[in-house]
Amino acid sequence: MIKKIFLLSIFVLFTNKIYAQDIIKALSDAYKNNPKLNAERAKLDSSKQDVNISKGNFLPSITLSGDIATQEDTNRINKSGKSLADTSSTPESQSLLIEQKIFDGFTNYNDLKKSKLKLEYSKIELNKLEQEVILNAAIAYYGLAYNFKNFEFNESNTELLERQVETDRSRLDRGEISLTDLAQSESSLAGAQAKMITAKNELVSSKKNFQKIVGTIPTEKVNLDFFPYVRTPNTLQLAISIAKDSNPNLKLAEIDLEIAKKELSITKGDLAPSAKLSYSLKKNQDLSTTVDEREQEEVKATVTWPIFDGGKNISSVRKSKFKVKQKQLILEDVQNQIQIETANAWTTYESSKGVLEATSAQLKAAEIANEGITLEYDTGNQRTTLEVIQSRALLLEARTGYAKAQKDFAIAQFNLLASIGNLYLKNIK
């Protein structure tokens, strides 16, 4: 006996491991293959270059330039009216210019900070999309699993009703039932066949949806009875606390506010004085008929201070201040919305557990009732055809209800993790 229990435990653990690999593989495939994710990763690489561009504003700029020309002087006449000989020259020039900004009202500093914030924004956008892809993949996986079960239940129900119609025809010939009883069986069979066709079409659609989201062709069987271990919070208060720290929508709103503040600092910097140093070296050859070569060096300090620009700078500052206020209000709205969404996700998760337990009990009772009624009907007891049909309808309803509860419970777990910003593959086992 102990040996049988041990072997059964090993079989259950081995089976669960296989099913865990199925769901995790589906989520991993979606994570790797989703085109939107790949596009967002490319956008992140672009944001990294924006940071390098902002850093470049702190470094000196070095410019080399040169030119060469051909000049011909003809029809030259001096002041006394005497003609002069024609001349030609090929002037050349080379120049080197080095410029270094000394102060710009902290514009470059704030621009660098803004670029780093935008890079962080892109990372969180990618993180948000990754969680959305995982959630959609889980919904597609369990939706497909449910439709497999739904089709299986309807197919089994149709086969049972087909056998019942055959049995009822034989019983009608023997005078055991009336023509009305046979008509009830045939009507139920036609309805079951219609439901089976609908279930089959829904299965085909869910397979296509799975392939679109996950990026791979689904297997011929997806198990609905296995629930992976998902690290969900134990209380609503803990869920809300995690959401305040991890929810990507909240993080995006917070960074958006910080970016607006940096933009305000940048526009204020446009009103401040700026200073720069420059060094230039110029060389000229064949400059004129009297100067063959010339070399010039210049070191220059430049200070500029915009005093009045038609009021555009002042208006830009005001506009940036309004934008900061707007982002602050948006952040407050997102904070409230996150708490509501987290509470809704938690409530859905908790209620789905209760529904799963209730439908499980309903299914067990429906199976016992159907088995007894069918046995009594087959042995010629007082059970009517209508009672058998109703019993099987209740059994089908209980089976599909339990399967739907399984799907809803599994998805509710993933949705709760997504609402708090914690839907990562490492949290699913």
C-alpha positions as CSV (number, residue, x, y, z in Angstrom):
1,M,0.0,0.0,0.0
2,I,2.8,2.4,1.0
3,K,4.6,1.5,-2.2
4,K,1.5,2.4,-4.3
5,I,1.1,5.7,-2.6
6,F,4.8,6.5,-3.1
7,L,4.6,5.6,-6.8
8,L,1.4,7.7,-7.2
9,S,3.1,10.7,-5.6
10,I,6.1,10.3,-7.9
11,F,3.7,10.2,-10.9
12,V,1.8,13.3,-9.8
13,L,5.0,15.3,-9.2
14,F,6.4,14.2,-12.6
15,T,3.1,15.1,-14.4
16,N,2.9,18.5,-12.7
17,K,6.5,19.2,-13.7
18,I,5.6,18.5,-17.4
19,Y,2.5,20.7,-17.2
20,A,4.6,23.4,-15.5
21,Q,7.0,23.2,-18.4
22,D,4.1,23.6,-20.9
23,I,2.8,26.9,-19.4
24,I,6.2,28.3,-18.7
25,K,7.4,27.4,-22.3
26,A,4.3,29.2,-23.7
27,L,5.0,32.3,-21.7
28,S,8.7,32.2,-22.6
29,D,8.0,31.8,-26.3
30,A,5.7,34.8,-26.2
31,Y,8.3,36.8,-24.3
32,K,10.9,36.0,-27.0
33,N,8.9,36.1,-30.2
34,N,6.5,39.0,-29.7
35,P,7.2,41.7,-32.4
36,K,6.0,44.6,-30.2
37,L,8.5,43.6,-27.6
38,N,11.3,43.4,-30.1
39,A,10.4,46.9,-31.3
40,E,10.4,48.2,-27.8
41,R,13.8,46.8,-27.2
42,A,15.1,48.6,-30.3
43,K,13.5,51.8,-28.9
44,L,15.4,51.3,-25.6
45,D,18.7,51.1,-27.5
46,S,17.8,54.4,-29.2
47,S,17.2,56.0,-25.8
48,K,20.7,54.9,-24.7
49,Q,22.2,56.9,-27.5
50,D,20.3,60.0,-26.4
51,V,22.2,59.8,-23.2
52,N,25.5,59.7,-25.1
53,I,24.4,62.7,-27.1
54,S,23.6,64.7,-24.0
55,K,27.0,63.8,-22.5
56,G,28.7,65.0,-25.7
57,N,27.4,68.6,-24.9
58,F,29.9,68.8,-22.0
59,L,32.9,68.0,-24.3
60,P,34.7,70.5,-26.5
61,S,33.9,70.6,-30.2
62,I,36.7,70.5,-32.8
63,T,36.2,71.6,-36.3
64,L,38.6,71.3,-39.2
65,S,37.9,73.1,-42.5
66,G,39.8,74.1,-45.6
67,D,39.2,75.5,-49.1
68,I,41.0,76.2,-52.3
69,A,40.1,78.5,-55.1
70,T,41.4,79.8,-58.4
71,Q,41.3,83.6,-59.0
72,E,42.2,85.6,-62.2
73,D,42.5,89.4,-62.2
74,T,42.1,90.9,-65.7
75,N,41.5,94.4,-67.2
76,R,43.3,96.1,-64.3
77,I,43.9,99.9,-64.6
78,N,45.7,102.0,-62.0
79,K,44.7,105.5,-60.9
80,S,46.8,107.1,-63.7
81,G,44.8,105.1,-66.3
82,K,47.7,102.8,-67.2
83,S,46.8,99.2,-67.8
84,L,48.3,96.5,-65.5
85,A,49.2,93.0,-66.3
86,D,46.7,90.2,-65.7
87,T,47.4,88.1,-62.6
88,S,46.2,84.7,-61.4
89,S,46.4,83.0,-58.0
90,T,45.3,79.9,-56.2
91,P,44.5,80.9,-52.6
92,E,44.3,78.1,-50.1
93,S,43.2,78.2,-46.4
94,Q,43.0,75.7,-43.6
95,S,41.5,76.3,-40.2
96,L,41.1,74.7,-36.8
97,L,38.4,75.7,-34.4
98,I,38.1,74.4,-30.8
99,E,35.1,75.5,-28.7
100,Q,34.3,74.7,-25.1
101,K,31.2,75.7,-23.2
102,I,32.0,77.0,-19.8
103,F,28.5,77.8,-18.5
104,D,25.0,77.7,-20.1
105,G,22.6,78.2,-17.2
106,F,22.9,74.4,-16.4
107,T,21.0,73.6,-19.6
108,N,23.3,70.8,-20.6
109,Y,23.3,69.4,-17.0
110,N,19.5,69.3,-17.0
111,D,19.4,68.0,-20.5
112,L,21.6,65.1,-19.4
113,K,19.4,64.4,-16.5
114,K,16.3,64.5,-18.8
115,S,18.0,62.0,-21.2
116,K,18.7,59.6,-18.3
117,L,15.1,59.9,-17.1
118,K,13.9,59.1,-20.7
119,L,16.1,56.1,-20.7
120,E,14.6,54.9,-17.4
121,Y,11.2,55.7,-18.9
122,S,11.9,53.4,-21.9
123,K,13.1,50.6,-19.6
124,I,9.9,50.8,-17.6
125,E,7.8,50.9,-20.9
126,L,9.6,47.7,-22.0
127,N,9.0,46.2,-18.6
128,K,5.3,47.1,-18.8
129,L,5.0,45.6,-22.3
130,E,6.8,42.4,-21.1
131,Q,4.2,41.9,-18.4
132,E,1.3,42.6,-20.8
133,V,2.7,40.0,-23.2
134,I,3.0,37.4,-20.4
135,L,-0.5,38.2,-19.2
136,N,-1.9,37.9,-22.8
137,A,0.0,34.7,-23.3
138,A,-1.5,33.2,-20.1
139,I,-5.0,34.3,-21.1
140,A,-4.4,32.7,-24.5
141,Y,-3.0,29.5,-23.0
142,Y,-5.9,29.0,-20.5
143,G,-8.5,30.1,-23.0
144,L,-7.2,27.4,-25.3
145,A,-7.2,24.9,-22.5
146,Y,-10.8,25.8,-21.6
147,N,-11.9,25.4,-25.3
148,F,-10.3,22.0,-25.5
149,K,-12.3,20.9,-22.5
150,N,-15.5,22.6,-23.7
151,F,-15.2,20.8,-27.0
152,E,-14.4,17.5,-25.3
153,F,-17.5,17.8,-23.0
154,N,-19.8,18.7,-25.9
155,E,-18.5,15.9,-28.0
156,S,-19.0,13.4,-25.2
157,N,-22.5,14.7,-24.5
158,T,-23.4,14.4,-28.2
159,E,-22.1,10.8,-28.3
160,L,-24.2,9.9,-25.3
161,L,-27.3,11.5,-26.8
162,E,-26.7,9.6,-30.0
163,R,-26.7,6.3,-28.1
164,Q,-29.7,7.4,-26.2
165,V,-31.7,8.1,-29.4
166,E,-30.7,4.7,-30.7
167,T,-31.8,3.1,-27.4
168,D,-35.1,5.1,-27.3
169,R,-35.9,3.9,-30.9
170,S,-35.6,0.3,-29.8
171,R,-37.6,1.0,-26.7
172,L,-40.3,2.7,-28.8
173,D,-40.5,-0.4,-31.0
174,R,-41.0,-2.5,-27.8
175,G,-43.6,-0.1,-26.6
176,E,-41.7,1.0,-23.5
177,I,-41.8,4.7,-24.3
178,S,-43.9,7.0,-26.3
179,L,-43.1,8.9,-29.6
180,T,-43.0,12.1,-27.5
181,D,-40.1,10.6,-25.5
182,L,-38.2,9.8,-28.7
183,A,-38.8,13.3,-30.0
184,Q,-37.4,14.8,-26.8
185,S,-34.2,12.7,-27.2
186,E,-33.9,13.7,-30.9
187,S,-34.4,17.4,-30.0
188,S,-31.7,17.2,-27.3
189,L,-29.3,15.5,-29.8
190,A,-29.8,18.3,-32.4
191,G,-29.2,20.9,-29.7
192,A,-26.1,19.1,-28.6
193,Q,-24.8,18.8,-32.1
194,A,-25.2,22.6,-32.5
195,K,-23.4,23.3,-29.3
196,M,-20.6,20.9,-30.4
197,I,-20.2,22.8,-33.7
198,T,-20.0,26.1,-31.8
199,A,-17.4,24.6,-29.4
200,K,-15.3,23.3,-32.3
201,N,-15.3,26.8,-34.0
202,E,-14.3,28.4,-30.7
203,L,-11.4,25.9,-30.3
204,V,-10.2,26.7,-33.8
205,S,-10.3,30.4,-33.0
206,S,-8.5,30.0,-29.7
207,K,-5.7,28.0,-31.5
208,K,-5.2,30.8,-33.9
209,N,-5.2,33.4,-31.1
210,F,-2.6,31.3,-29.2
211,Q,-0.4,31.1,-32.3
212,K,-0.7,34.9,-32.8
213,I,0.2,35.8,-29.2
214,V,2.7,33.1,-28.3
215,G,4.3,32.8,-31.7
216,T,4.2,28.9,-31.8
217,I,1.7,26.3,-33.0
218,P,-0.2,24.9,-30.0
219,T,0.0,21.3,-29.0
220,E,-3.0,19.0,-29.6
221,K,-3.8,18.9,-25.8
222,V,-3.4,21.7,-23.2
223,N,-4.1,20.8,-19.6
224,L,-6.5,22.9,-17.7
225,D,-6.3,21.1,-14.4
226,F,-2.8,22.2,-13.5
227,F,-2.2,25.6,-11.8
228,P,1.4,26.8,-11.6
229,Y,2.8,28.1,-8.4
230,V,2.4,31.9,-8.6
231,R,3.8,34.2,-6.0
232,T,0.7,36.2,-5.2
233,P,0.5,38.5,-2.1
234,N,-1.4,37.2,0.9
235,T,-3.4,40.3,1.7
236,L,-5.0,43.2,-0.1
237,Q,-2.9,45.7,1.9
238,L,0.3,43.9,0.8
239,A,-0.8,43.9,-2.8
240,I,-1.4,47.7,-2.7
241,S,1.9,48.2,-1.0
242,I,3.7,46.2,-3.7
243,A,1.8,48.1,-6.5
244,K,2.9,51.5,-5.1
245,D,6.5,50.4,-5.5
246,S,6.3,48.2,-8.6
247,N,3.4,49.1,-10.9
248,P,4.8,50.3,-14.2
249,N,2.0,52.7,-14.9
250,L,2.7,54.5,-11.6
251,K,6.4,54.5,-12.3
252,L,5.9,56.0,-15.7
253,A,3.7,58.7,-14.3
254,E,6.4,59.5,-11.7
255,I,9.2,59.7,-14.2
256,D,6.9,61.8,-16.6
257,L,6.6,64.3,-13.8
258,E,10.4,64.4,-13.2
259,I,11.0,64.9,-17.0
260,A,8.6,67.8,-17.0
261,K,10.5,69.4,-14.1
262,K,13.8,69.0,-16.0
263,E,12.2,70.6,-19.0
264,L,11.2,73.5,-16.8
265,S,14.8,73.9,-15.6
266,I,16.0,73.8,-19.2
267,T,13.7,76.6,-20.3
268,K,14.8,78.6,-17.3
269,G,18.4,78.1,-18.4
270,D,17.6,79.8,-21.7
271,L,17.1,83.0,-19.6
272,A,20.5,82.7,-17.9
273,P,23.9,84.0,-19.2
274,S,26.2,81.6,-21.0
275,A,30.0,81.6,-21.6
276,K,32.3,79.7,-23.8
277,L,36.0,79.7,-24.8
278,S,37.3,79.2,-28.3
279,Y,40.6,78.7,-30.0
280,S,41.2,79.1,-33.7
281,L,44.1,78.6,-36.0
282,K,44.0,79.8,-39.6
283,K,46.6,79.3,-42.4
284,N,46.4,81.0,-45.8
285,Q,48.5,80.4,-48.8
286,D,48.8,82.5,-52.0
287,L,46.5,85.0,-50.3
288,S,47.2,87.9,-52.7
289,T,49.8,89.3,-55.0
290,T,51.6,90.9,-52.1
291,V,51.0,88.3,-49.3
292,D,52.0,84.7,-50.1
293,E,51.3,83.1,-46.7
294,R,49.6,84.1,-43.5
295,E,48.9,82.3,-40.1
296,Q,46.5,83.5,-37.5
297,E,45.8,82.3,-34.0
298,E,43.0,83.5,-31.8
299,V,41.8,82.7,-28.3
300,K,38.4,84.2,-27.5
301,A,36.1,84.2,-24.5
302,T,32.4,84.9,-25.3
303,V,29.6,85.8,-22.8
304,T,26.0,86.2,-23.9
305,W,22.9,87.0,-21.9
306,P,19.5,87.2,-23.6
307,I,17.8,90.3,-22.2
308,F,14.6,90.4,-24.3
309,D,13.4,88.0,-26.9
310,G,9.9,89.3,-27.6
311,G,8.6,87.5,-24.5
312,K,9.1,84.0,-26.0
313,N,11.4,82.7,-23.3
314,I,9.1,83.9,-20.5
315,S,6.2,82.2,-22.2
316,S,8.2,79.0,-22.6
317,V,8.9,79.0,-18.8
318,R,5.2,79.5,-18.0
319,K,4.2,76.8,-20.5
320,S,6.7,74.4,-18.8
321,K,5.2,75.3,-15.3
322,F,1.7,74.4,-16.5
323,K,3.1,71.1,-17.9
324,V,4.6,70.3,-14.5
325,K,1.2,70.9,-12.9
326,Q,-0.5,68.8,-15.5
327,K,1.9,65.8,-14.9
328,Q,1.4,66.2,-11.1
329,L,-2.4,65.9,-11.5
330,I,-2.0,62.9,-13.8
331,L,0.3,61.2,-11.2
332,E,-2.3,61.7,-8.5
333,D,-5.0,60.2,-10.7
334,V,-2.8,57.2,-11.6
335,Q,-2.1,56.6,-7.9
336,N,-5.8,56.4,-7.2
337,Q,-6.4,54.3,-10.2
338,I,-3.7,51.8,-9.3
339,Q,-5.3,51.3,-5.9
340,I,-8.7,50.7,-7.5
341,E,-7.3,48.3,-10.1
342,T,-5.3,46.4,-7.5
343,A,-8.4,46.1,-5.3
344,N,-10.4,44.8,-8.2
345,A,-7.8,42.3,-9.2
346,W,-7.5,41.1,-5.6
347,T,-11.3,40.8,-5.3
348,T,-11.5,38.9,-8.6
349,Y,-8.8,36.5,-7.5
350,E,-10.4,35.8,-4.1
351,S,-13.9,35.3,-5.6
352,S,-12.4,33.0,-8.3
353,K,-11.2,30.7,-5.6
354,G,-14.6,30.6,-4.1
355,V,-16.3,29.9,-7.4
356,L,-13.7,27.2,-8.1
357,E,-14.6,25.4,-4.9
358,A,-18.4,25.8,-5.5
359,T,-18.3,24.5,-9.1
360,S,-16.1,21.6,-8.0
361,A,-18.8,20.6,-5.5
362,Q,-21.5,21.2,-8.1
363,L,-19.7,18.9,-10.6
364,K,-19.4,16.1,-8.1
365,A,-23.0,16.3,-7.2
366,A,-24.1,16.4,-10.9
367,E,-22.0,13.3,-11.7
368,I,-23.5,11.3,-8.9
369,A,-27.0,12.4,-9.8
370,N,-26.6,11.7,-13.5
371,E,-25.1,8.3,-12.9
372,G,-28.0,7.3,-10.7
373,I,-30.7,8.7,-12.9
374,T,-29.2,7.1,-16.0
375,L,-28.9,3.7,-14.3
376,E,-32.5,3.9,-13.2
377,Y,-33.6,4.8,-16.7
378,D,-31.6,2.0,-18.3
379,T,-33.1,-0.6,-15.9
380,G,-36.6,0.4,-16.8
381,N,-37.3,2.2,-13.5
382,Q,-39.7,5.2,-13.2
383,R,-37.2,7.7,-14.6
384,T,-38.5,9.5,-17.7
385,T,-36.6,10.5,-20.8
386,L,-37.0,14.1,-19.9
387,E,-35.4,13.5,-16.5
388,V,-32.4,11.8,-18.2
389,I,-32.0,14.7,-20.6
390,Q,-32.2,17.3,-17.9
391,S,-29.7,15.4,-15.8
392,R,-27.2,15.3,-18.7
393,A,-27.8,19.0,-19.4
394,L,-27.0,19.8,-15.7
395,L,-23.9,17.6,-15.9
396,L,-22.7,19.4,-19.0
397,E,-23.4,22.7,-17.4
398,A,-21.5,21.7,-14.3
399,R,-18.5,20.4,-16.3
400,T,-18.2,23.6,-18.4
401,G,-18.8,25.7,-15.3
402,Y,-16.0,24.0,-13.5
403,A,-13.7,24.3,-16.5
404,K,-14.5,28.0,-16.8
405,A,-13.8,28.4,-13.0
406,Q,-10.4,26.8,-13.5
407,K,-9.6,29.1,-16.4
408,D,-10.8,32.2,-14.5
409,F,-8.8,31.2,-11.3
410,A,-5.6,30.7,-13.3
411,I,-6.0,34.0,-15.2
412,A,-7.0,35.9,-12.0
413,Q,-3.6,34.9,-10.5
414,F,-1.7,36.3,-13.5
415,N,-3.9,39.4,-13.6
416,L,-3.2,40.1,-9.9
417,L,0.5,39.9,-10.4
418,A,0.2,42.2,-13.5
419,S,-1.8,44.8,-11.5
420,I,0.9,45.1,-8.9
421,G,3.7,45.1,-11.5
422,N,5.2,41.8,-10.4
423,L,4.3,39.5,-13.4
424,Y,7.7,38.0,-14.2
425,L,8.6,34.5,-15.3
426,K,10.7,34.1,-12.2
427,N,7.5,34.4,-10.1
428,I,5.8,31.5,-12.0
429,K,6.8,27.9,-11.3
